[in-house]
């Protein structure tokens, strides 16, 4: 339940806010900061789960690795779509 709220409100809201061209520079930076704060710990945890030694099977480690790679590619896609072209201030 709470994960759906976090996903819908925070992640989708901030990525949509960062994609808009009408938002101010400060709002755009804040949206990217919140998105990064949500996704980077998830990416780190997935890679740690894949590479730290433990009694997990190779198949489970490979699953964590592929999930981590998917999260990295999604994060790069979000950053690419939220990239602002060089705006000139009046």
C-alpha positions in Angstrom: 0.0 0.0 0.0 2.6 2.6 1.1 4.9 1.6 -1.8 2.2 2.4 -4.3 1.7 5.8 -2.7 5.5 6.5 -2.8 5.7 5.3 -6.4 2.7 7.2 -7.7 3.1 10.5 -5.8 6.9 10.9 -5.4 8.5 9.1 -8.3 6.0 9.7 -11.0 5.2 13.2 -9.8 8.8 14.3 -9.6 9.7 12.8 -13.0 6.7 14.4 -14.6 7.6 17.7 -12.9 11.2 17.5 -14.2 10.0 16.8 -17.7 7.9 20.0 -17.9 9.6 23.0 -19.5 7.4 25.5 -17.8 8.7 24.8 -14.3 11.3 27.1 -12.7 14.9 26.1 -12.5 14.7 25.6 -8.7 11.6 23.3 -9.1 13.3 21.3 -11.8 16.4 20.8 -9.7 14.3 19.8 -6.7 12.4 17.2 -8.8 15.6 15.7 -10.0 17.1 15.7 -6.5 14.0 13.8 -5.1 14.1 11.4 -8.0 17.8 10.7 -7.5 17.3 10.3 -3.7 14.6 7.7 -4.4 16.3 5.7 -7.1 20.0 5.7 -6.2 19.6 3.8 -2.9 17.5 1.2 -4.7 20.2 0.8 -7.3 22.9 0.5 -4.7 20.9 -2.1 -2.7 20.2 -4.2 -5.8 23.9 -4.3 -6.7 24.9 -5.1 -3.1 22.5 -7.9 -3.0 24.0 -9.2 -6.3 27.6 -9.0 -5.3 27.9 -9.5 -1.6 28.8 -13.0 -0.6 26.1 -15.0 1.1 24.2 -18.2 0.8 22.1 -17.1 -2.1 22.0 -19.1 -5.3 23.6 -18.0 -8.5 20.1 -17.6 -10.1 19.0 -15.2 -7.4 22.2 -13.2 -7.7 21.7 -12.9 -11.4 18.1 -11.8 -10.8 19.3 -9.0 -8.5 22.0 -8.0 -11.1 19.4 -7.7 -13.9 17.0 -5.8 -11.7 19.9 -3.4 -10.8 20.9 -3.0 -14.4 17.2 -2.3 -15.3 17.0 0.4 -12.6 20.2 2.0 -13.8 18.9 2.2 -17.4 15.6 3.6 -16.2 17.4 6.2 -14.1 19.5 7.2 -17.1 16.4 7.4 -19.2 14.8 9.7 -16.7 17.8 11.9 -16.6 18.0 12.1 -20.4 14.3 13.0 -20.7 14.6 15.7 -18.0 17.7 17.3 -19.5 17.2 21.0 -20.1 18.5 22.6 -23.2 20.6 25.7 -22.7 18.1 28.3 -21.6 19.1 31.9 -21.8 17.9 34.2 -19.1 16.5 37.5 -20.2 
